[in-house]
């Protein structure tokens, strides 16, 4: 009997050991890169600094105009600057830039990536598109990306729902020559994009069931520049933690001109509706888990809705048409 009990205890320990090993392989540690000297960065060419590389020059080397710069910063005095490479002309898509290679791939099942970005003006048709992308280098494909176009639009790369990929216009514009935060949250194959903590798009990643091996900050090399700072990997809470007791769903009914909101548990205490320019157009106190808001008085367009529940809030986007 003692031999049997000892065997059972040994198997329990072995199972626990393998479980811990699996978890240690699956969980990616938190990381923030601010490009400061205290982190081992020096001003100048980013290539070969701390797992960064730049676009190849076609001759076996790398371009040199993507740099650690002291011109702009949101944390400290340094940031990454991606800029036009004089050796190349304008490109058909953003692939000129700086790429960060993870030593261990980041699991796609539950991950958050963010960065502060400062992008040059889009006054001219000759300025660049800029891209913040998640890549699996083994597969040679983008998992997803968010793209800031020279016209001032924001688009994202996602699954098209019929076996392919598509670049979707979020209908949201970005603001030039000012810092803003960009965040991408992955939950298995679902992806949600945020600008300054406001959700702008939800969908499915373009390449599913794939871990993230590289981050790309890139442009199409026409003109202009962009700065990147506070590049974070899993170093901030997922937005879903704001509502740890409730799941919020919403649906806009075009026929009745109503925005329908549903909380899975706690009642919705209030909402605030803002135009895309930041003007508050509706404020209303509520007290039910199911609420219907008449928005017929609003002009057609994109609106942001701040939903308040139990002292917490979350912002969603809807298009009134």
N, C-alpha and C positions, 0 to 999 in steps of 0.2 A: 504493500500500500504506500509506504513512504517513497518507494521508487517511482510510482505513478504520480504522486503529488509533486515530487521534485521535477518530473518531466513536464507536468502542466505548468508549474511556475516558470520553468526555463522557457517554454514556448511563449508564455505571456511576455516575458522580458524580451525575447527575440522579436515578437510582434510589435512591442512598444518601440524597440530600437529602430526597426524598419519604418515605422510610422513617423518617428522623429526625423529620420534621415530624409524621408520623402518630403516632409514639411520644410526642412531646411533647404532642399533643392528647389522647392516651389515658390517660397516666399522671397521676393526681391527686397533688399533693404532700402530704406529711404535715402534720398540723395538730393542735394541742392548744389548747383554750380553757379557761382556769381562772378567767376573769372578774375578774382582778386589774387594778389601776390601771395596772400596767406594760404591760398589753395594750390599754390605751385604754378601759377600762370605768370607769363611775362608779356609785356606789350609787343606787338608785332605779329607775324605770321602764326596763325593758330595751328597749322599743320604739324603733326607729331607732338603736340602738347597734350598730355593727359588723355590719351585715347581719341583725340580728334584727328581727322584728316580732311583734306580739301579735294576738290574735283581734280581728276587727272588732267595733265596738260597735253596729252596725246603723244608725248615723247618719252614716256616712262617716269616723268616727274609729276609734281603737283603745282597747281596755281598758288600764287603767293599773296593775293590781294584780299583774302578773308582773314581779318586780324583781330587780336585782342586790343581794344581801343580805350583811351581815357577821355573820349569826346562826350559820351553820354553814359549815364548809369542810374539805376533806381535803388541799388543796394551797394554802398561803397562808392568807388570812383571808376570802376572798370566794367566794360561789357564786351560782348562779341559783336563785331561789325562785319556784315556781309555786303560786298560792294562789287561794282562792275569790274570785271577782269579785262584789262585792255588787250590782252592777247587774243580774245575771242570777240566775235560780234554778237548780236542779239540771237537768242535761241528760241526754238519753237515751244519749249516747256522749261520750267524751272529745274535745272540740274546743276547750276553753278553755285557753290556755296561751301558750307562747313558741315561735316557729318560726325556725330559722336557714336562710337562703337562700344556697346556694353560688353564687359568681360563675361558676364553671364546673362543670357537672354531674360527679358522681363516677361513673366507669364501673362497671357492675355486674359485670363479668367477674371482678374480683378486688379486693375491698374489705373493710375491717374498720372498724366503728363501735363505740365504747364510751363509757361514762360512769359515774361514781360517782353513786349515788343514795341519798337518805335520805328515807324516807317516813313520814308521820304514822301513828298507830295505826289499826287497823281494828276497834276494839271495837264500834262502832255501825254499824247498817245504813244510817245516813245519811252515812257517810264516802264518799270519792270512789274511783273507779278512776283509775289513772295510766298513761300510755302514752308509750313511746319508739318513734317511728315513722319510717320512711324513705318519702319521698313523691316522686313525679314530678308537679310542678305543671302541666306542659304537658298531661299526660294526665288530670290531676285525680284521681289515685288513689294509694292506699297501695301500695307495693311489698311491704312487710311491716311488722309491728310486734310489740313485746312489751308485754303489758298486765298490770298489777298490780291485782288486783281488791280491792274493799272487804272481801271474805270472807277475803283472805289468799292467794288462789291466783295462779298465773302462767299466762297464756294467750298464744298467739301466732297471728298471722294468716298463713295459708299456703294454697297451692293444695290443693284437695280431691281431685285426681286424676281428676276426671270433668268437667273444663271449668269449674269454678267455684272459689270460695274458701270457706274455713272458719276458724273460730276454734277452735283446739285447746287443750284443757287439758293442760298439761305434767305434771300431778300433783305439781308442786313448789310449795311454799309460800315466801313471802317474809317476812323478819323486819322488823317495824316499828321505827322510832326507832333505827336503826343504819345505818352506811354499808355499802353493798355495790356491787360492780362488775357492770355489765351490758355484755355484748359480743355483737355480731351480726357474723358472718363470711359474706360472699358469695363464692361461686365459680361464676361464670356465673349460672345460675338456682337453684342450691342455696343453702340458708341453714342456718346452725347457730347456736344461741343458747347463751350461757354466763352463769352466775352465779358470780362469784368464781372464774373459770377452770375451772369444772365444766360440761361440756356437759349441757344439760337437754332439748334437742330438735333434731332435724334434719329438714328437709323441703325443699319447693320454694316459692319466693316466690309471693305471690299475683298479682303482675303481672310477667310475664316479659319478658326482653329489653329492660329499661328502666333507664336511668341514674337516679341519685339527685340530685334538684335541691334538696330541702329536708329538714331534720330537724325533727320535732315532739316537744316535751315538753309533754304536755297532760293534762287531767283533766276530769271531768264536772261539776265545780263544786258538789258537794253540801256538803262540809266538809273541813277538814284542809288539809295542804300537803305539798309535796315539795321537796327541794333537789337540784340537779344540779351536779356539779363535774367537772373533768378530762374534758371532752367531747373525745374524740379521733376523728380521721378518718385512717385509714391510718398511724397513728403508733405502731403496735406490731406485732410479727410475728404472722402467722397461726398458729393452733395446729398446722396440719399440718407446720410447720417443726420441731416437736419430734421428729418421726419422718421425717427426710429420706431414710431408706433403707427404710422399711417402711410398708405400709398395713395398718391394723388393721381387721378386720371382726369382728362378734360376732352371735350368734344365741342366743336363749333357747328351749329345747325344753320346752314345757309338759308333754308326756307323760312324758319321762324326768327332768324337773326338773334339767336340766343347762344350764349356760351355756357355749357353744362359742365359742372365740376362735381367730382365725387371723391370723398375721403373714405378709406377703407375702415377707419376706426374712430379717430377723434373728430369732433365737429370743426368745420371751418369757421373761424371767428371773424374774418373780414378779408376784403380784397381791395387792391388799389390798381387801377388800370392806367397805363402811361402810353402816350404816343411814342413813336420811335425817336422823336426829338426830345423826349424826357418830360413832356407836359402831362400833368395829372388830369385825366379826363373823367374818371369815375372813382369814387371812394364809397365803400358800403360796408356796414357791419352785418355779419351773418352769424348763424348759430346752429346750422344743420350739417350733416355729413353729405347730403345731396343738395346742391344749389344750382339754380338756373338764373343767369344774368342776361337781361335784355340789353343788347348793344345796338339796337336799330338806330339810335341817335348818332352813332359814330360814323365818320366818313370811312369809306373803304381804305384798307391799308393794313400795315403790320402794327400790332400792339403788344406790349409787355404787361403781364398780369402778376402782381405780387400777392401771393396767397398766404394768409396768416393762420397758423394753427398752434394753439397752446404755447404762445410766446415765441414760436419759431416762424420762419418764413421761407418761401421758395418762389422763384420767378419763372413763369412759363411764357411762351410766345404763341400768339395765334394770328391768323390772317382773316380780317373781316372783309367779306366780299358779297 
